[in-house]
């Protein structure tokens, strides 16, 4: 964490629970900690960082050039994910979607490996239990004020440590933090969220962010984005691009959405506000946030890669 931050500033500035990564993004932890986790939260001694492979190097800036002056905030609904028919043509899009449906039906009836009824059933199951995305989080956990106690206060180092431990406790693999600078990293936040809402995402000089029918408002003082990864199964991933392979990402995203909601509640229960996507991929460029948070490197496929 930057040495210029004084006591309590990090949690006072905590804002974006979301953004980042190739596998998932943003989160928190449950009210009940294991003994080990509880000790890690209260331990003020330096934490031992797991040693990476010998060929992994730590760098002070990303390994790809970034022209921040040329970069502008992007509308999510203009990505290929949000406007695929526009990029490949409406007729072709319709044909390919129908071809996919026909092939899946054909391959399941033929019991083709990776597309069997058992594979289809597992793929359908792993998407169950995804909580609803909300800009301010579930807003269910009681706040310290409601419980009649002062909110949590800690040093930036303590704050980052408990967030990291909480996320690991809930299932995140790695955790990073990105300071939002209006001239650089804030540009990784989308200008508008996905269709159908296409709501503007704006930063304003307010104490608490809010959402209305036209926009999502993030306070200027929300200066820190929290980004994390969720580990995927290397075994089922080997079966890509079959249905059995695709459920690998489906399961990981289900876990990510749950962690995302839990992180909101964790920060709320500490006595602070947090802001995140209200739709899937709705807040910012996930791989870019993860890379700026030090969780990996940009690959030739325009996705973040990490040794774990």
C-alpha positions as CSV (number, residue, x, y, z in Angstrom):
1,X,0.0,0.0,0.0
2,X,1.3,3.6,-0.7
3,X,3.1,5.0,2.3
4,X,1.3,8.4,1.8
5,X,-2.0,6.9,3.1
6,X,-2.5,7.7,6.7
7,X,-4.5,5.7,9.2
8,X,-8.0,4.8,8.3
9,X,-7.8,6.3,4.8
10,X,-8.0,3.0,3.0
11,X,-11.3,1.9,4.4
12,X,-12.7,5.4,4.2
13,X,-11.8,5.4,0.5
14,X,-12.8,1.8,-0.2
15,X,-15.3,2.0,-3.0
16,X,-15.4,-0.5,-5.8
17,X,-16.0,-4.1,-5.0
18,X,-15.7,-5.5,-8.3
19,X,-13.8,-4.8,-11.4
20,X,-11.2,-7.2,-12.2
21,X,-9.8,-10.5,-13.4
22,X,-10.2,-13.2,-16.0
23,X,-12.0,-15.6,-13.7
24,X,-14.1,-13.4,-11.4
25,X,-14.2,-10.2,-9.5
26,X,-14.7,-8.6,-6.1
27,X,-15.9,-10.0,-2.8
28,X,-16.1,-10.4,1.0
29,X,-16.4,-12.9,3.8
30,X,-18.9,-14.5,6.0
31,X,-19.7,-13.5,9.6
32,X,-18.2,-16.7,11.1
33,X,-14.5,-17.1,10.7
34,X,-12.5,-20.2,11.3
35,X,-10.0,-20.1,14.1
36,X,-7.2,-19.8,11.6
37,X,-8.8,-17.0,9.7
38,X,-9.6,-15.1,12.9
39,X,-6.0,-15.3,14.0
40,X,-4.8,-14.1,10.6
41,X,-7.1,-11.1,10.8
42,X,-5.8,-10.0,14.3
43,X,-2.2,-10.9,13.6
44,X,-0.1,-7.7,13.1
45,X,3.1,-9.6,12.2
46,X,4.2,-9.6,8.5
47,X,2.5,-12.2,6.5
48,X,4.5,-14.8,4.6
49,X,3.9,-14.5,0.9
50,X,3.8,-17.8,-1.0
51,X,6.8,-18.2,-3.2
52,X,6.0,-18.3,-6.9
53,X,7.7,-20.3,-9.6
54,X,11.3,-19.3,-10.3
55,X,10.4,-18.0,-13.7
56,X,7.8,-15.5,-12.4
57,X,9.0,-12.0,-12.1
58,X,7.6,-9.1,-10.1
59,X,7.5,-5.8,-12.0
60,X,6.5,-2.2,-11.1
61,X,4.3,-1.7,-14.1
62,X,2.4,-4.0,-16.7
63,X,4.4,-5.6,-19.4
64,X,2.3,-4.0,-22.1
65,X,2.4,-0.4,-23.0
66,X,-0.5,1.7,-21.9
67,X,-1.3,5.1,-23.5
68,X,-3.4,6.5,-20.7
69,X,-3.8,9.9,-22.5
70,X,-5.4,8.2,-25.5
71,X,-7.6,5.9,-23.4
72,X,-11.2,6.7,-22.8
73,X,-13.9,5.1,-20.7
74,X,-15.8,2.5,-22.7
75,X,-19.4,1.6,-22.9
76,X,-19.8,-2.1,-21.9
77,X,-22.8,-2.6,-24.3
78,X,-20.5,-1.8,-27.2
79,X,-18.2,-4.8,-26.5
80,X,-18.6,-8.0,-28.6
81,X,-20.1,-9.5,-25.5
82,X,-22.9,-6.9,-25.5
83,X,-23.3,-6.3,-29.2
84,X,-22.2,-9.5,-30.9
85,X,-25.0,-9.4,-33.6
86,X,-23.7,-5.9,-34.6
87,X,-20.2,-7.2,-35.2
88,X,-20.9,-10.4,-37.1
89,X,-24.2,-9.4,-38.6
90,X,-27.8,-10.1,-37.5
91,X,-28.4,-12.9,-40.1
92,X,-25.1,-14.7,-39.4
93,X,-25.7,-14.3,-35.7
94,X,-29.1,-16.0,-36.0
95,X,-27.7,-18.8,-38.1
96,X,-24.8,-19.5,-35.7
97,X,-27.1,-19.6,-32.7
98,X,-29.5,-22.0,-34.4
99,X,-26.5,-24.2,-35.5
100,X,-25.4,-24.3,-31.9
101,X,-28.8,-25.5,-30.7
102,X,-29.0,-28.1,-33.4
103,X,-25.6,-29.4,-32.7
104,X,-26.1,-29.6,-29.0
105,X,-29.3,-31.6,-29.5
106,X,-27.7,-33.9,-32.1
107,X,-24.6,-34.6,-30.0
108,X,-26.6,-35.2,-26.8
109,X,-28.8,-37.8,-28.6
110,X,-25.6,-39.4,-30.0
111,X,-24.1,-39.5,-26.5
112,X,-21.0,-37.7,-27.8
113,X,-18.3,-37.4,-25.0
114,X,-18.5,-34.0,-23.4
115,X,-22.1,-33.4,-24.6
116,X,-24.0,-36.3,-22.9
117,X,-27.1,-35.8,-20.9
118,X,-25.0,-36.2,-17.7
119,X,-22.7,-33.4,-19.0
120,X,-25.8,-31.2,-19.8
121,X,-27.2,-31.8,-16.4
122,X,-24.0,-30.8,-14.6
123,X,-23.7,-27.7,-16.7
124,X,-27.2,-26.7,-15.8
125,X,-26.6,-27.4,-12.1
126,X,-23.4,-25.3,-11.6
127,X,-25.2,-22.1,-12.5
128,X,-27.7,-22.5,-9.7
129,X,-27.4,-20.3,-6.6
130,X,-26.1,-17.1,-8.2
131,X,-27.2,-14.1,-6.1
132,X,-28.6,-11.0,-7.7
133,X,-26.0,-8.3,-8.5
134,X,-26.7,-5.0,-6.7
135,X,-24.7,-1.8,-7.0
136,X,-24.7,-1.2,-3.3
137,X,-24.6,-4.9,-2.4
138,X,-27.4,-6.9,-0.7
139,X,-27.6,-4.3,2.2
140,X,-28.6,-7.0,4.6
141,X,-25.8,-7.1,7.1
142,X,-26.3,-4.9,10.2
143,X,-23.9,-1.9,10.4
144,X,-21.8,-1.1,13.5
145,X,-24.1,1.9,14.1
146,X,-27.1,-0.4,14.1
147,X,-25.3,-2.7,16.5
148,X,-24.5,0.1,18.8
149,X,-20.7,0.0,18.4
150,X,-18.0,2.1,16.6
151,X,-17.1,1.1,13.1
152,X,-13.9,-0.7,12.5
153,X,-10.7,1.4,12.3
154,X,-7.3,0.2,11.2
155,X,-4.1,1.0,9.4
156,X,-4.0,0.7,5.6
157,X,-1.8,-2.4,6.1
158,X,-4.3,-4.0,8.5
159,X,-7.2,-3.1,6.3
160,X,-5.8,-4.7,3.1
161,X,-4.8,-7.8,5.2
162,X,-8.3,-8.4,6.6
163,X,-9.9,-7.9,3.1
164,X,-7.4,-10.4,1.6
165,X,-7.9,-12.9,4.4
166,X,-11.7,-12.5,4.2
167,X,-11.7,-13.1,0.4
168,X,-9.4,-16.1,0.7
169,X,-11.7,-17.5,3.4
170,X,-14.6,-17.2,1.1
171,X,-12.9,-18.9,-1.8
172,X,-10.9,-16.4,-3.7
173,X,-7.5,-17.5,-4.9
174,X,-5.6,-14.2,-5.2
175,X,-6.5,-10.6,-4.2
176,X,-5.3,-7.3,-5.4
177,X,-6.0,-3.6,-4.9
178,X,-6.0,-0.8,-7.5
179,X,-6.0,2.9,-6.7
180,X,-8.3,4.8,-9.0
181,X,-6.7,7.7,-10.5
182,X,-8.9,10.0,-12.8
183,X,-6.1,10.3,-15.3
184,X,-5.3,6.6,-15.5
185,X,-7.0,3.6,-13.8
186,X,-10.4,5.2,-13.4
187,X,-10.7,5.0,-17.2
188,X,-11.0,1.2,-16.7
189,X,-14.4,1.7,-15.2
190,X,-17.1,1.5,-17.9
191,X,-18.8,4.7,-19.0
192,X,-22.1,2.9,-19.4
193,X,-23.2,-0.5,-18.0
194,X,-24.6,-3.3,-20.2
195,X,-27.9,-3.3,-22.1
196,X,-30.8,-3.1,-21.6
197,X,-30.2,-0.4,-18.9
198,X,-27.2,1.3,-20.5
199,X,-27.0,3.4,-17.3
200,X,-24.2,5.9,-17.1
201,X,-21.6,5.2,-14.4
202,X,-20.4,8.5,-13.0
203,X,-18.2,9.8,-10.3
204,X,-19.5,12.7,-8.2
205,X,-18.5,14.6,-5.1
206,X,-20.9,12.9,-2.7
207,X,-20.5,11.1,0.6
208,X,-22.4,8.0,-0.3
209,X,-23.0,6.6,-3.8
210,X,-26.5,5.8,-5.1
211,X,-28.4,4.5,-8.1
212,X,-31.4,6.0,-9.9
213,X,-33.2,5.3,-13.2
214,X,-30.5,7.0,-15.3
215,X,-27.2,6.4,-13.6
216,X,-24.9,4.7,-11.0
217,X,-23.1,7.3,-8.9
218,X,-19.7,6.5,-7.3
219,X,-18.3,8.9,-4.8
220,X,-15.0,10.6,-5.8
221,X,-13.5,9.5,-2.5
222,X,-14.1,5.8,-3.4
223,X,-10.5,5.5,-4.5
224,X,-9.8,1.8,-4.2
225,X,-10.9,-1.1,-6.4
226,X,-10.7,-4.6,-4.9
227,X,-10.0,-7.4,-7.5
228,X,-9.6,-11.1,-7.0
229,X,-9.4,-14.4,-8.9
230,X,-11.3,-17.7,-8.5
231,X,-9.4,-20.8,-9.4
232,X,-10.9,-23.1,-12.1
233,X,-10.5,-26.8,-12.5
234,X,-7.7,-27.8,-14.8
235,X,-9.3,-31.2,-15.3
236,X,-12.6,-30.2,-16.6
237,X,-11.0,-27.3,-18.6
238,X,-9.2,-29.9,-20.6
239,X,-12.6,-30.9,-22.1
240,X,-13.2,-27.5,-23.7
241,X,-14.9,-26.5,-25.9
242,X,-17.5,-29.2,-24.9
243,X,-20.3,-28.6,-22.5
244,X,-18.3,-30.5,-19.9
245,X,-15.5,-28.0,-20.4
246,X,-17.7,-24.9,-20.4
247,X,-19.2,-25.7,-17.0
248,X,-15.7,-25.0,-15.6
249,X,-16.2,-21.3,-16.1
250,X,-19.9,-21.5,-15.2
251,X,-19.1,-22.9,-11.8
252,X,-16.3,-20.4,-11.1
253,X,-18.6,-17.5,-12.0
254,X,-21.3,-18.8,-9.7
255,X,-18.7,-18.8,-6.9
256,X,-17.5,-15.3,-7.9
257,X,-21.0,-13.8,-7.8
258,X,-21.5,-15.2,-4.3
259,X,-18.1,-13.9,-3.1
260,X,-18.9,-10.5,-4.7
261,X,-22.1,-10.2,-2.6
262,X,-20.3,-11.4,0.5
263,X,-17.6,-8.8,0.1
264,X,-20.2,-6.0,0.0
265,X,-21.7,-7.3,3.2
266,X,-18.3,-7.6,4.9
267,X,-17.4,-4.0,4.2
268,X,-20.9,-2.9,5.2
269,X,-20.6,-4.8,8.5
270,X,-17.3,-3.0,9.2
271,X,-19.1,0.3,8.8
272,X,-18.2,1.4,5.3
273,X,-19.8,1.6,1.8
274,X,-18.9,-0.3,-1.3
275,X,-20.0,-0.2,-4.9
276,X,-20.0,-2.9,-7.6
277,X,-21.6,-4.2,-10.8
278,X,-25.4,-4.3,-10.9
279,X,-25.2,-6.6,-14.0
280,X,-22.7,-9.2,-15.2
281,X,-19.5,-7.6,-16.4
282,X,-21.2,-4.3,-15.6
283,X,-18.6,-2.2,-13.8
284,X,-15.2,-2.2,-15.4
285,X,-12.7,-4.1,-17.6
286,X,-12.1,-7.2,-15.4
287,X,-8.7,-8.4,-16.9
288,X,-7.3,-4.9,-16.9
289,X,-8.2,-4.3,-13.3
290,X,-6.7,-7.7,-12.3
291,X,-3.5,-6.8,-14.1
292,X,-3.2,-3.4,-12.6
293,X,-3.8,-5.1,-9.2
294,X,-0.7,-7.3,-9.8
295,X,-2.6,-10.6,-10.2
296,X,-1.2,-11.5,-13.6
297,X,-0.1,-10.5,-17.0
298,X,-1.9,-9.6,-20.2
299,X,-1.8,-12.5,-22.7
300,X,-1.8,-12.6,-26.5
301,X,-5.5,-13.6,-26.2
302,X,-6.3,-10.3,-24.6
303,X,-6.9,-12.1,-21.3
304,X,-5.0,-12.1,-18.0
305,X,-2.8,-15.1,-17.3
306,X,-1.4,-16.0,-14.0
307,X,0.6,-18.9,-12.6
308,X,-1.8,-19.1,-9.7
